[in-house]
């Protein structure tokens, strides 16, 4: 029949009757363009299941693969690419490393959650009686300004909070510390022997935070996330893995945090806090300065793990007596670091075989050494 003439088609009705329908045949058309018009408005996500595309991509209904246009092939490739990307993304999502957390972000978490139950436990200042109270009144440091006491109480309250591995923020803090110290780009388990490599005593870091609480982890986070102190943290960490002078890095850091807490409660930092009109930055800097001093003494005086208790005791006395001196030393060191001129380890590269921390090492913490003790150490 002539393509321009009318054609009759039979249409089956619901009652089984047949009705003849006359339609006018369209003008001649190109097969390729007609197909493109048929699915041009269809989303790519639906093309794979569309009958026309199936006909084009397979030898069906008389269509030859050679008749498929470049546009059709491109559409097919795009859909297959979408399929692949979706699969690859799904596989990577489970292994995707967690995002690092900054000190300020972690601090804001504690500023927004309810810490009232922990705040009840704090004792902002130590109680002095008798001559000690009189001496402190006459010759002691000034009292902390009233407007700074809430910030001081927050610091001491965080020190009462423990590590909760069910809290995503707590987990991110641990992961950030681990990645920054080890250089790893991947998350690690919250429990395991790998924490001993960082200087914790066991597989669960929470067991080593006694007396310092989560503030100990916040201080470590500050140390590794502040660009000015990161190099110092990495150098101290390398020193802690020296084959002779090794010491548990994180455990030592917890003890430095304890010293900072005591210095704050004894008002040793009040003058500096009043001067800067801040508490948290002063406590952070004091912690870093004290850790820097410990590392300097440890390296230059060839200290070993057997000396830990005595070193920490002497360090506590010095830190409380001359906090401004320690802060000035830190300031000079960081200025040298920014110019590429300062190195905590000096010419000693600690290039000997790095020792993995032994479980048999005996480390004495600042709270473990009784006055005038000359022997007898135990784990913190």
C-alpha positions in Angstrom: 0.0 0.0 0.0 1.1 3.5 -0.8 2.7 5.0 2.3 0.7 8.3 1.7 -2.7 6.6 1.6 -5.0 5.8 4.4 -4.6 2.4 6.1 -7.2 0.5 8.2 -6.3 -1.0 11.5 -8.4 -3.3 13.6 -8.8 -2.4 17.3 -10.1 -5.0 19.7 -12.8 -3.7 22.1 -13.5 -4.9 25.6 -16.6 -6.9 24.4 -14.6 -8.8 21.8 -15.9 -6.8 18.9 -13.6 -5.5 16.3 -13.7 -1.9 15.2 -12.0 -0.6 12.0 -10.1 2.5 12.6 -8.8 4.7 9.8 -5.6 6.6 10.3 -3.7 8.8 8.1 -0.1 7.6 7.7 2.5 10.2 8.6 4.9 11.5 6.0 8.1 9.6 5.4 10.5 9.7 8.2 14.0 8.6 9.0 14.1 5.6 11.4 17.0 7.0 13.4 15.5 10.4 14.0 12.2 8.9 14.9 13.8 6.7 17.6 15.7 9.6 19.0 12.5 11.6 19.3 10.9 8.6 21.1 13.2 8.5 24.1 14.9 12.0 24.0 12.7 13.2 26.9 13.2 10.0 29.0 15.7 10.4 32.0 18.9 8.5 31.6 18.1 6.4 34.7 15.1 4.9 32.8 16.8 4.3 29.4 18.3 0.9 30.3 14.9 -0.6 30.9 13.3 1.1 27.9 12.2 -1.1 25.1 13.4 1.1 22.3 17.0 1.2 23.7 16.9 -2.6 24.1 15.9 -2.8 20.4 18.8 -0.5 19.5 21.4 -2.3 21.5 20.4 -5.8 20.3 19.5 -7.3 17.0 15.8 -7.2 17.5 12.8 -6.5 15.3 15.0 -6.1 12.3 17.1 -3.2 13.6 20.8 -3.6 13.0 23.4 -2.5 15.5 25.1 -0.6 12.7 22.1 1.8 12.5 22.6 3.0 16.1 23.7 6.6 16.2 26.5 8.1 18.2 24.0 9.8 20.5 22.4 6.4 21.4 25.8 4.8 22.1 26.7 7.8 24.3 23.5 7.4 26.2 24.1 3.8 26.8 27.7 4.4 27.9 26.5 7.2 30.3 24.0 4.8 31.9 26.6 2.1 32.3 28.9 4.6 33.9 26.2 5.7 36.3 25.7 2.0 37.3 29.4 1.6 37.9 29.8 4.8 39.9 26.9 3.8 42.1 28.5 0.4 42.8 31.9 1.8 43.5 30.5 4.5 45.8 28.6 1.9 47.8 31.8 -0.2 48.3 33.9 2.8 49.3 31.4 4.3 51.8 32.0 1.6 54.4 35.7 2.1 54.2 35.7 5.9 53.9 37.9 7.4 56.7 36.2 9.6 59.2 36.7 13.3 59.2 39.3 14.9 61.5 37.9 17.0 64.3 39.5 20.3 65.4 40.0 21.4 69.0 37.4 24.1 68.8 34.8 21.7 67.4 35.4 19.3 70.2 35.3 22.1 72.8 32.0 23.4 71.4 30.5 20.0 71.9 31.2 20.3 75.7 29.9 23.9 75.7 26.6 22.7 74.3 25.9 19.5 76.2 24.6 19.2 79.7 27.5 18.7 82.1 25.7 19.6 85.3 26.2 16.1 86.8 30.0 16.4 86.3 30.2 20.0 87.4 28.9 19.0 90.9 32.1 17.1 91.4 34.7 19.8 90.8 36.6 21.7 93.4 37.7 24.9 91.6 40.4 25.9 94.1 42.2 24.0 96.8 41.3 24.6 100.4 44.0 26.2 102.5 43.9 26.5 106.3 46.0 28.1 108.9 49.4 29.5 108.0 49.0 28.1 104.4 45.9 30.3 103.9 47.6 33.3 105.4 50.7 32.9 103.4 48.7 32.5 100.2 46.7 35.6 101.0 49.8 37.7 101.6 52.3 36.3 99.0 50.3 34.0 96.7 49.1 34.7 93.2 46.1 36.9 92.6 42.6 35.4 92.4 41.1 34.7 89.1 38.8 37.5 87.8 35.1 36.8 88.4 34.3 36.9 84.6 36.8 34.0 84.0 35.6 31.6 86.6 32.9 30.0 84.4 35.6 29.2 81.8 37.8 27.8 84.5 35.0 25.6 85.8 34.4 24.3 82.3 38.0 23.1 82.1 37.7 21.3 85.4 34.3 19.9 84.5 35.7 18.4 81.2 38.4 16.8 83.4 35.6 14.9 85.2 34.2 13.5 82.0 35.4 10.1 80.9 35.8 8.6 77.5 32.6 7.3 76.0 33.2 5.3 72.9 29.5 5.3 72.1 29.8 9.1 71.5 30.8 9.8 67.9 32.6 13.0 68.9 34.7 11.1 71.4 35.6 8.5 68.7 36.6 11.3 66.3 38.9 12.8 68.8 40.7 9.4 69.3 40.9 8.8 65.5 42.3 12.3 64.9 45.0 11.9 67.5 45.9 8.5 66.1 46.1 9.7 62.5 48.1 12.8 63.3 50.7 11.0 65.3 51.1 7.9 63.0 50.4 9.6 59.6 47.7 7.0 58.8 44.9 8.0 56.5 42.5 5.3 57.7 40.4 4.9 60.8 41.5 2.4 63.4 39.5 0.3 65.9 38.6 2.1 69.1 40.0 -0.9 71.0 43.2 -2.8 70.2 47.0 -3.1 70.7 47.6 -0.2 68.3 46.9 2.2 71.1 49.9 0.8 73.0 52.0 2.0 70.1 50.9 5.6 70.9 51.8 5.1 74.6 48.7 4.0 76.3 49.0 1.1 78.7 46.4 -1.1 77.2 44.0 -1.7 74.4 41.4 0.7 75.8 42.6 4.4 76.2 39.8 5.1 78.6 41.6 3.2 81.4 44.5 5.7 81.4 42.6 8.9 81.9 42.3 8.8 85.6 42.7 12.2 87.2 42.6 14.0 83.9 39.4 12.7 82.2 38.6 13.8 78.7 40.7 17.0 79.2 43.8 14.8 78.6 42.5 13.8 75.2 41.5 17.4 74.4 45.1 18.5 75.2 46.5 15.8 72.9 44.0 17.0 70.2 45.2 20.6 70.7 48.8 19.5 70.4 48.3 17.7 67.1 45.7 19.9 65.5 47.4 23.3 66.1 49.8 23.9 63.2 52.2 25.6 65.6 52.6 22.7 68.0 52.1 19.7 65.6 55.9 19.6 64.8 56.7 19.6 68.5 54.2 16.8 69.1 55.7 14.7 66.4 59.3 15.3 67.7 58.3 14.3 71.2 56.5 11.3 69.8 59.7 10.2 68.0 61.7 10.8 71.2 59.3 8.5 73.1 60.1 5.7 70.6 63.8 6.0 71.0 65.4 2.6 71.5 67.0 3.6 74.9 65.0 6.6 76.1 61.6 5.4 75.2 58.5 6.3 77.3 54.8 6.0 76.9 53.9 9.2 75.0 50.2 9.4 75.7 50.6 8.3 79.3 53.2 11.0 79.8 50.8 13.5 78.3 48.0 12.5 80.7 50.4 13.3 83.6 51.2 16.7 82.0 47.5 17.4 82.0 47.3 16.5 85.6 49.9 19.0 86.4 48.0 21.7 84.4 44.8 20.9 86.4 46.6 21.2 89.7 48.3 24.5 88.6 44.9 25.9 87.7 43.2 24.8 90.9 46.1 26.2 93.0 45.7 29.5 91.1 49.2 29.4 89.7 47.9 30.4 86.3 45.5 33.1 87.5 47.9 36.0 86.8 48.4 34.9 83.2 44.7 34.2 82.7 43.9 37.6 84.1 46.4 39.2 81.8 45.1 37.5 78.7 41.5 37.5 79.8 41.3 33.9 78.8 41.5 30.6 80.6 41.4 27.7 78.0 44.2 29.1 75.7 46.4 29.7 78.8 45.8 26.2 80.1 46.5 24.7 76.6 49.8 26.7 76.3 50.8 25.8 79.8 50.3 22.1 79.0 52.3 22.4 75.8 55.1 24.4 77.5 55.3 21.8 80.3 55.5 18.9 77.8 58.2 20.8 75.9 60.2 21.2 79.1 59.8 17.5 80.0 61.1 16.5 76.5 64.0 18.8 76.8 65.0 17.4 80.2 64.4 13.9 79.0 66.7 14.3 76.0 69.5 16.4 77.4 69.8 14.6 80.7 69.5 11.1 79.1 66.5 10.1 81.2 64.9 6.7 80.9 61.6 5.2 81.9 63.1 4.4 85.4 63.4 8.2 86.0 59.8 9.1 85.1 58.4 9.6 88.5 61.2 11.9 89.7 61.3 13.9 86.4 57.5 14.5 86.7 57.8 15.5 90.3 60.5 18.1 89.6 58.6 19.3 86.6 55.5 19.9 88.6 57.3 22.0 91.1 59.0 24.1 88.4 55.8 24.5 86.4 53.8 25.8 89.4 56.6 28.1 90.6 57.4 29.6 87.2 54.6 29.2 84.7 55.5 32.4 82.9 59.0 31.1 82.3 57.7 28.0 80.7 55.3 29.9 78.5 58.1 32.2 77.4 60.2 29.2 76.5 57.4 27.7 74.4 56.9 31.1 72.7 60.6 31.2 71.7 60.5 27.6 70.5 57.4 28.0 68.3 58.9 31.2 66.8 61.9 29.2 65.8 59.8 26.5 64.4 57.9 28.9 62.2 61.3 30.1 60.8 62.6 26.5 60.4 65.3 27.1 63.0 64.1 25.2 66.0 64.4 21.4 66.6 63.5 19.8 69.9 65.8 16.8 69.2 68.7 18.9 68.0 71.4 16.8 66.5 70.0 13.7 68.1 67.9 12.2 65.4 66.7 9.2 67.4 67.7 7.1 64.4 68.3 4.0 66.4 65.8 1.2 66.1 62.4 2.4 67.3 61.2 0.3 70.1 57.7 -0.8 70.5 56.5 -0.1 74.0 56.8 -3.1 76.1 54.0 -4.1 78.4 56.7 -4.8 81.1 57.9 -1.2 81.2 57.3 0.4 84.6 56.2 4.0 84.4 55.7 6.2 87.5 53.2 9.0 87.2 53.2 12.3 88.9 50.7 11.1 91.5 52.5 7.8 92.2 55.7 9.0 93.7 55.5 9.6 97.4 57.5 12.5 98.9 61.1 11.6 99.6 60.8 8.2 97.9 64.0 6.9 96.5 62.7 3.6 95.2 59.7 1.7 94.3 57.7 2.6 91.3 54.4 1.2 89.9 52.2 1.7 86.9 50.1 4.8 86.9 
